[in-house]
Amino acid sequence: MRAVVLAVVALLATPGVANATPWQSADRVVDRLFDAQTELVLSGPAEASRDVAQARAAYAGELREGMGSVDPEVRRALADAARAVLARLNREDGRRDEGSASPGPVRGNL
């Protein structure tokens, strides 16, 4: 999560890159990753996976193009968030009975 915050700071420090659209996208990435972290604690992986998917979608186009050398850190943070959701999902799967349904759509979001 810190990498995303650092990426936003780097984006703002880069002249000419931080116009309204990328800024809104960067804000959405940070918000969705924070929401995903919160959902892992309060609600579970289904809600968190949707937030991670939305963060990944927000980190596209002009925002990603303008990130330059910070891009790998942001992509790592997005991947870390997805791994955290999958880890939680795997822990929950381990606690399920064999006959219960698997939450396939959750994995599909990641």
ChimeraX commands (.cxc) that place a marker at each C-alpha (Angstrom):
marker #1 position 0.00,0.00,0.00 radius 0.5
marker #1 position 2.89,2.35,0.73 radius 0.5
marker #1 position 4.15,1.89,-2.81 radius 0.5
marker #1 position 0.90,3.28,-4.19 radius 0.5
marker #1 position 1.11,6.33,-1.94 radius 0.5
marker #1 position 4.71,6.85,-3.05 radius 0.5
marker #1 position 3.61,6.47,-6.65 radius 0.5
marker #1 position 0.96,9.15,-6.23 radius 0.5
marker #1 position 3.52,11.48,-4.67 radius 0.5
marker #1 position 5.88,10.77,-7.58 radius 0.5
marker #1 position 3.06,11.46,-10.00 radius 0.5
marker #1 position 2.40,14.83,-8.42 radius 0.5
marker #1 position 6.09,15.71,-8.46 radius 0.5
marker #1 position 6.38,15.00,-12.18 radius 0.5
marker #1 position 5.69,18.22,-14.10 radius 0.5
marker #1 position 2.91,18.12,-16.65 radius 0.5
marker #1 position 1.72,14.62,-15.74 radius 0.5
marker #1 position -0.80,15.37,-13.00 radius 0.5
marker #1 position -3.81,16.66,-14.90 radius 0.5
marker #1 position -7.36,15.95,-13.72 radius 0.5
marker #1 position -7.90,12.55,-15.33 radius 0.5
marker #1 position -4.73,10.85,-14.06 radius 0.5
marker #1 position -5.16,12.41,-10.64 radius 0.5
marker #1 position -8.69,11.07,-10.38 radius 0.5
marker #1 position -7.44,7.68,-11.49 radius 0.5
marker #1 position -4.60,7.73,-8.95 radius 0.5
marker #1 position -7.04,8.71,-6.23 radius 0.5
marker #1 position -9.30,5.84,-7.25 radius 0.5
marker #1 position -6.40,3.36,-7.12 radius 0.5
marker #1 position -5.49,4.44,-3.59 radius 0.5
marker #1 position -9.12,4.44,-2.45 radius 0.5
marker #1 position -9.88,1.00,-3.89 radius 0.5
marker #1 position -6.72,-0.54,-2.40 radius 0.5
marker #1 position -7.57,0.92,0.98 radius 0.5
marker #1 position -11.11,-0.41,0.63 radius 0.5
marker #1 position -9.77,-3.85,-0.32 radius 0.5
marker #1 position -7.59,-3.89,2.78 radius 0.5
marker #1 position -10.56,-2.89,4.93 radius 0.5
marker #1 position -12.85,-5.45,3.31 radius 0.5
marker #1 position -10.36,-8.24,4.01 radius 0.5
marker #1 position -10.70,-7.47,7.70 radius 0.5
marker #1 position -14.41,-6.63,7.89 radius 0.5
marker #1 position -16.21,-8.51,5.12 radius 0.5
marker #1 position -14.04,-11.02,3.32 radius 0.5
marker #1 position -12.37,-11.78,0.03 radius 0.5
marker #1 position -15.40,-11.38,-2.26 radius 0.5
marker #1 position -15.73,-7.68,-1.54 radius 0.5
marker #1 position -11.96,-7.17,-1.44 radius 0.5
marker #1 position -11.49,-8.83,-4.83 radius 0.5
marker #1 position -13.93,-6.39,-6.42 radius 0.5
marker #1 position -11.99,-3.47,-4.95 radius 0.5
marker #1 position -8.68,-4.87,-6.24 radius 0.5
marker #1 position -10.19,-5.35,-9.71 radius 0.5
marker #1 position -11.41,-1.74,-9.66 radius 0.5
marker #1 position -7.98,-0.51,-8.57 radius 0.5
marker #1 position -6.35,-2.39,-11.43 radius 0.5
marker #1 position -8.84,-0.95,-13.89 radius 0.5
marker #1 position -8.20,2.57,-12.60 radius 0.5
marker #1 position -4.47,2.09,-13.10 radius 0.5
marker #1 position -4.57,2.11,-16.85 radius 0.5
marker #1 position -4.19,4.46,-19.75 radius 0.5
marker #1 position -2.83,7.91,-19.13 radius 0.5
marker #1 position -2.12,7.31,-15.43 radius 0.5
marker #1 position 0.03,4.25,-16.07 radius 0.5
marker #1 position 1.77,5.88,-19.02 radius 0.5
marker #1 position 2.76,8.83,-16.85 radius 0.5
marker #1 position 4.19,6.80,-13.98 radius 0.5
marker #1 position 7.56,6.15,-15.61 radius 0.5
marker #1 position 10.07,4.46,-13.33 radius 0.5
marker #1 position 7.53,4.12,-10.50 radius 0.5
marker #1 position 5.25,1.87,-12.59 radius 0.5
marker #1 position 6.84,-1.40,-11.38 radius 0.5
marker #1 position 6.23,-0.41,-7.75 radius 0.5
marker #1 position 2.58,0.35,-8.40 radius 0.5
marker #1 position 2.14,-2.89,-10.31 radius 0.5
marker #1 position 3.81,-4.74,-7.42 radius 0.5
marker #1 position 1.39,-3.12,-4.95 radius 0.5
marker #1 position -1.57,-4.17,-7.08 radius 0.5
marker #1 position -0.19,-7.72,-7.31 radius 0.5
marker #1 position 0.42,-7.76,-3.53 radius 0.5
marker #1 position -3.20,-6.76,-2.94 radius 0.5
marker #1 position -4.42,-9.55,-5.22 radius 0.5
marker #1 position -2.16,-12.06,-3.43 radius 0.5
marker #1 position -3.52,-10.96,-0.04 radius 0.5
marker #1 position -7.07,-11.55,-1.23 radius 0.5
marker #1 position -6.14,-14.96,-2.66 radius 0.5
marker #1 position -4.36,-15.93,0.56 radius 0.5
marker #1 position -7.46,-15.06,2.57 radius 0.5
marker #1 position -9.63,-16.93,0.10 radius 0.5
marker #1 position -7.37,-19.99,0.30 radius 0.5
marker #1 position -7.53,-19.92,4.10 radius 0.5
marker #1 position -11.32,-19.78,3.93 radius 0.5
marker #1 position -11.40,-22.56,1.32 radius 0.5
marker #1 position -9.39,-24.72,3.68 radius 0.5
marker #1 position -12.09,-24.30,6.31 radius 0.5
marker #1 position -14.97,-25.20,3.96 radius 0.5
marker #1 position -16.54,-28.61,3.75 radius 0.5
marker #1 position -15.65,-30.47,0.56 radius 0.5
marker #1 position -19.28,-30.38,-0.56 radius 0.5
marker #1 position -19.67,-26.60,-0.41 radius 0.5
marker #1 position -19.54,-24.39,-3.46 radius 0.5
marker #1 position -16.28,-22.68,-4.34 radius 0.5
marker #1 position -16.36,-18.87,-4.73 radius 0.5
marker #1 position -15.21,-18.94,-8.37 radius 0.5
marker #1 position -16.24,-15.36,-9.25 radius 0.5
marker #1 position -13.99,-14.02,-6.49 radius 0.5
marker #1 position -10.94,-15.61,-8.11 radius 0.5
marker #1 position -12.12,-14.31,-11.48 radius 0.5
marker #1 position -11.90,-10.71,-10.25 radius 0.5
marker #1 position -8.23,-11.16,-9.54 radius 0.5
marker link #1:1,2 radius 0.2
marker link #1:2,3 radius 0.2
marker link #1:3,4 radius 0.2
marker link #1:4,5 radius 0.2
marker link #1:5,6 radius 0.2
marker link #1:6,7 radius 0.2
marker link #1:7,8 radius 0.2
marker link #1:8,9 radius 0.2
marker link #1:9,10 radius 0.2
marker link #1:10,11 radius 0.2
marker link #1:11,12 radius 0.2
marker link #1:12,13 radius 0.2
marker link #1:13,14 radius 0.2
marker link #1:14,15 radius 0.2
marker link #1:15,16 radius 0.2
marker link #1:16,17 radius 0.2
marker link #1:17,18 radius 0.2
marker link #1:18,19 radius 0.2
marker link #1:19,20 radius 0.2
marker link #1:20,21 radius 0.2
marker link #1:21,22 radius 0.2
marker link #1:22,23 radius 0.2
marker link #1:23,24 radius 0.2
marker link #1:24,25 radius 0.2
marker link #1:25,26 radius 0.2
marker link #1:26,27 radius 0.2
marker link #1:27,28 radius 0.2
marker link #1:28,29 radius 0.2
marker link #1:29,30 radius 0.2
marker link #1:30,31 radius 0.2
marker link #1:31,32 radius 0.2
marker link #1:32,33 radius 0.2
marker link #1:33,34 radius 0.2
marker link #1:34,35 radius 0.2
marker link #1:35,36 radius 0.2
marker link #1:36,37 radius 0.2
marker link #1:37,38 radius 0.2
marker link #1:38,39 radius 0.2
marker link #1:39,40 radius 0.2
marker link #1:40,41 radius 0.2
marker link #1:41,42 radius 0.2
marker link #1:42,43 radius 0.2
marker link #1:43,44 radius 0.2
marker link #1:44,45 radius 0.2
marker link #1:45,46 radius 0.2
marker link #1:46,47 radius 0.2
marker link #1:47,48 radius 0.2
marker link #1:48,49 radius 0.2
marker link #1:49,50 radius 0.2
marker link #1:50,51 radius 0.2
marker link #1:51,52 radius 0.2
marker link #1:52,53 radius 0.2
marker link #1:53,54 radius 0.2
marker link #1:54,55 radius 0.2
marker link #1:55,56 radius 0.2
marker link #1:56,57 radius 0.2
marker link #1:57,58 radius 0.2
marker link #1:58,59 radius 0.2
marker link #1:59,60 radius 0.2
marker link #1:60,61 radius 0.2
marker link #1:61,62 radius 0.2
marker link #1:62,63 radius 0.2
marker link #1:63,64 radius 0.2
marker link #1:64,65 radius 0.2
marker link #1:65,66 radius 0.2
marker link #1:66,67 radius 0.2
marker link #1:67,68 radius 0.2
marker link #1:68,69 radius 0.2
marker link #1:69,70 radius 0.2
marker link #1:70,71 radius 0.2
marker link #1:71,72 radius 0.2
marker link #1:72,73 radius 0.2
marker link #1:73,74 radius 0.2
marker link #1:74,75 radius 0.2
marker link #1:75,76 radius 0.2
marker link #1:76,77 radius 0.2
marker link #1:77,78 radius 0.2
marker link #1:78,79 radius 0.2
marker link #1:79,80 radius 0.2
marker link #1:80,81 radius 0.2
marker link #1:81,82 radius 0.2
marker link #1:82,83 radius 0.2
marker link #1:83,84 radius 0.2
marker link #1:84,85 radius 0.2
marker link #1:85,86 radius 0.2
marker link #1:86,87 radius 0.2
marker link #1:87,88 radius 0.2
marker link #1:88,89 radius 0.2
marker link #1:89,90 radius 0.2
marker link #1:90,91 radius 0.2
marker link #1:91,92 radius 0.2
marker link #1:92,93 radius 0.2
marker link #1:93,94 radius 0.2
marker link #1:94,95 radius 0.2
marker link #1:95,96 radius 0.2
marker link #1:96,97 radius 0.2
marker link #1:97,98 radius 0.2
marker link #1:98,99 radius 0.2
marker link #1:99,100 radius 0.2
marker link #1:100,101 radius 0.2
marker link #1:101,102 radius 0.2
marker link #1:102,103 radius 0.2
marker link #1:103,104 radius 0.2
marker link #1:104,105 radius 0.2
marker link #1:105,106 radius 0.2
marker link #1:106,107 radius 0.2
marker link #1:107,108 radius 0.2
marker link #1:108,109 radius 0.2
marker link #1:109,110 radius 0.2
view
